[in-house]
Amino acid sequence: MAKKQRMPTWFYQLGSPRWFYQMTGRWSGGLALLAAVLLIVGTVWGLLFAPADYQQGNSFRIIYIHVPSAFLAESAYMLLAAAGLVALVWRMKMAEVVMKCAAPIGASFAAMALITGAIWGRPTWGAWWVWDARITSMLILLFLYLGIIALHAAINDRQMAARAAAILALVGVVNIPIIKYSVDWWNTLHQPATFTLTKKPDMPPSMWVPLLVMVLGLYCFFGWALIKRCQTEILIRERKSVWVIELLTGKAARSHSDKTSGRKANA
């Protein structure tokens, strides 16, 4: 008789709000520091030291915000959809939390990609907006994010809201390959992908290395922001749990002790 397959232990640990809160608390500080260093280095390098483009001049420098934002908006949606699948199949609380907390962050970066793309398009194409396949599919991605946020806000029952949002997220996954391959499938104004796994970048290293640094920095920032939002959501959802009460009570006691020690020292 075949043995029943079991998921690895770490999978169930990730589903525990307490374990998730404690473990990610150890990572958040390092992620924040790494994100700050990478973003500062990438911004200074890209805006001040990278050479100007031979066709677009200095206007191309918005690529150091536009491209990482677009990458992150797509990746965050894939994470959101994966969390939605886990929430539907395994009914894990943390999957619902991740899905709810990732949506506003992803929406922010989708909006940033559209705004910076419009700013870049004005001197390049002569128009703020064109109904280009990639731009339109990115706009649809923003609407998907807003729809998921709206479902969480409109439905009072958390489980029903999570299921409805998960279904919308999974249906919307079909838009991700459209965004990615739209420049290959249709004739568009949008330039081809800046990075691919099978082709060397057309830009010199002095231009694409700071772009890569910005991409990595923005991903670290996303990880930090998602952890913080998830931790806040966990405390709200688990506020009646013993471990949360002990955690908050302990923080309040330490804060009171610090204030008392400070008054004694001043005296």
C-alpha positions in Angstrom: 0.0 0.0 0.0 1.4 3.4 -1.1 2.3 5.8 1.7 0.4 9.0 1.8 2.5 11.9 0.7 2.9 14.6 3.3 4.0 18.2 2.8 7.4 19.2 4.3 7.4 20.5 7.9 8.5 24.0 6.9 5.3 24.3 4.8 3.1 23.8 7.9 5.4 26.1 9.9 4.8 28.9 7.4 1.1 28.4 7.9 1.5 29.2 11.6 0.9 33.0 12.3 3.0 32.8 15.5 6.0 31.1 13.8 5.7 33.4 10.8 5.7 36.5 13.1 8.7 35.3 15.1 10.8 34.1 12.1 10.2 37.1 9.8 10.9 39.5 12.7 14.5 38.2 12.5 14.7 38.9 8.8 13.1 42.3 8.6 16.0 44.4 9.9 18.5 42.8 7.5 16.1 43.2 4.6 15.6 46.9 5.4 19.3 47.6 5.7 20.1 45.7 2.5 17.2 47.4 0.6 18.5 50.9 1.8 22.1 50.2 0.7 21.1 48.7 -2.7 18.6 51.4 -3.5 21.0 54.3 -2.5 23.8 52.7 -4.5 21.6 52.0 -7.5 20.0 55.4 -7.6 23.3 57.3 -7.3 25.0 55.1 -9.8 22.2 55.1 -12.3 21.3 58.9 -12.1 24.8 60.3 -11.7 27.4 58.0 -13.1 25.8 55.8 -15.8 26.4 57.2 -19.3 23.6 58.8 -21.2 21.8 56.8 -23.9 23.0 57.7 -27.4 19.4 58.1 -28.7 17.4 59.2 -25.6 20.0 61.1 -23.7 19.4 61.5 -20.0 15.6 60.9 -20.3 16.4 57.1 -20.3 17.4 57.3 -16.7 13.9 56.8 -15.5 14.5 53.2 -16.5 16.1 52.8 -13.1 12.7 53.3 -11.5 10.3 52.1 -14.3 11.8 48.7 -15.0 12.2 47.5 -11.3 8.7 48.7 -10.6 7.2 46.8 -13.5 9.2 43.6 -12.5 8.0 43.9 -8.9 4.4 44.5 -9.9 4.4 41.3 -11.9 6.3 39.2 -9.3 4.1 40.4 -6.5 1.0 39.3 -8.4 2.5 35.9 -9.0 3.1 35.6 -5.2 -0.4 36.8 -4.5 -1.9 34.2 -6.9 0.3 31.4 -5.4 -0.9 32.5 -1.9 -4.5 32.4 -3.2 -4.0 28.9 -4.5 -2.6 27.7 -1.1 -5.6 29.5 0.6 -8.1 27.7 -1.6 -6.5 24.2 -1.4 -5.0 24.1 2.1 -7.1 26.8 3.8 -4.0 28.3 5.5 -4.4 31.5 7.4 -1.0 32.9 6.5 -1.8 32.5 2.8 -4.8 34.7 3.2 -2.7 37.2 5.2 0.0 37.3 2.5 -2.6 37.6 -0.3 -4.3 40.6 1.5 -1.0 42.3 2.4 0.7 41.9 -1.0 -2.1 43.4 -3.0 -1.7 47.1 -1.9 2.1 46.9 -2.4 1.8 45.3 -5.8 -0.8 47.9 -6.8 1.5 50.7 -5.8 4.3 49.4 -8.0 2.0 48.8 -10.9 0.8 52.4 -10.6 4.5 53.6 -10.4 5.4 51.6 -13.5 2.5 53.2 -15.4 3.3 56.7 -14.2 7.0 56.5 -14.9 6.3 54.9 -18.2 4.1 57.8 -19.2 6.8 60.3 -18.1 9.3 58.3 -20.2 6.9 58.0 -23.2 6.4 61.8 -23.5 9.9 62.6 -24.8 10.4 59.3 -26.5 7.0 58.8 -28.3 5.7 62.3 -28.2 2.6 61.2 -26.1 1.9 60.6 -22.4 -0.2 57.5 -23.2 -0.7 55.1 -26.1 -2.9 52.0 -26.1 0.1 49.8 -26.5 -0.3 46.1 -25.8 2.2 46.1 -22.9 0.9 49.4 -21.4 -2.7 48.2 -21.6 -2.0 44.8 -20.0 -0.1 46.6 -17.2 -3.2 48.8 -16.7 -5.3 45.6 -16.5 -2.8 44.3 -13.8 -3.5 47.5 -11.8 -7.2 46.9 -12.1 -6.8 43.3 -10.9 -4.9 44.5 -7.9 -7.6 47.1 -7.1 -10.3 44.4 -7.6 -8.6 42.2 -5.0 -8.3 45.1 -2.6 -11.9 46.0 -3.1 -13.1 42.4 -2.4 -11.2 42.3 0.9 -12.7 45.7 1.8 -16.3 44.9 0.7 -16.8 41.4 2.2 -16.9 41.3 6.0 -16.4 37.6 6.3 -12.6 37.1 6.1 -12.7 33.6 4.6 -15.3 34.5 2.0 -13.3 37.6 1.1 -10.1 35.5 0.8 -11.7 32.9 -1.4 -13.2 35.5 -3.7 -9.9 37.4 -4.0 -8.0 34.1 -4.6 -10.3 33.2 -7.5 -9.9 36.6 -9.1 -6.1 36.4 -8.5 -5.9 33.0 -10.2 -8.0 34.1 -13.1 -5.9 37.2 -13.6 -2.6 35.2 -13.8 -3.3 34.8 -17.6 -2.4 38.5 -17.9 1.2 38.0 -16.7 2.4 36.2 -19.8 0.6 38.8 -21.9 2.5 41.6 -20.2 5.8 39.7 -20.7 5.4 38.6 -24.3 3.2 41.3 -25.7 6.2 43.0 -27.4 7.0 39.7 -29.1 3.4 38.8 -30.1 2.3 42.2 -31.5 3.8 45.2 -33.1 4.1 47.7 -30.3 5.8 51.0 -29.5 7.2 49.6 -26.3 10.8 48.5 -26.4 11.7 44.7 -25.9 12.5 43.3 -22.5 15.6 44.9 -20.8 16.7 41.6 -19.2 16.3 38.1 -20.6 17.7 34.8 -19.4 18.8 33.7 -22.9 20.3 36.9 -24.3 23.1 39.2 -23.2 21.8 42.7 -22.4 22.1 45.2 -25.3 23.3 47.9 -22.8 26.9 48.2 -21.6 27.6 47.0 -18.0 27.9 50.6 -16.8 24.2 51.0 -17.6 22.6 47.6 -16.8 24.6 46.8 -13.6 23.0 49.7 -11.6 19.7 48.7 -13.1 20.2 45.2 -11.7 21.2 46.7 -8.3 17.9 48.7 -8.3 15.9 45.6 -9.1 17.5 43.7 -6.2 17.0 46.6 -3.9 13.4 47.0 -4.7 12.8 43.3 -4.2 14.4 43.6 -0.8 12.2 46.6 0.0 9.1 44.6 -1.1 10.1 41.7 1.2 10.5 44.1 4.1 7.2 45.9 3.4 5.4 42.7 3.0 6.8 41.3 6.3 5.7 44.5 8.2 2.2 44.5 6.7 1.8 40.8 7.5 3.0 41.2 11.1 0.5 44.0 11.6 -2.3 41.9 10.1 -1.3 38.9 12.3 -1.5 41.0 15.4 -5.0 42.2 14.4 -6.3 38.7 13.6 -4.7 37.0 16.5 -5.2 39.7 19.1 -7.1 37.4 21.4 -4.5 34.7 21.3 -2.4 34.1 24.4 0.9 34.6 22.6 -0.2 38.0 21.2 -1.4 39.2 24.6 1.8 38.1 26.2 3.8 39.8 23.4 2.0 43.1 23.7 2.0 42.9 27.5 5.7 42.3 27.5 6.3 45.3 25.2 4.2 47.5 27.4 6.1 46.3 30.5 9.5 47.0 28.9 8.4 50.4 27.7 7.2 51.3 31.3 10.4 50.0 32.7 12.5 52.0 30.3 10.5 55.2 31.2 10.9 54.5 34.9 14.7 54.0 34.5 14.9 57.2 32.5 13.2 59.2 35.2 15.4 57.8 37.8 18.5 58.6 35.8 17.4 62.2 35.2 16.7 62.5 39.0 
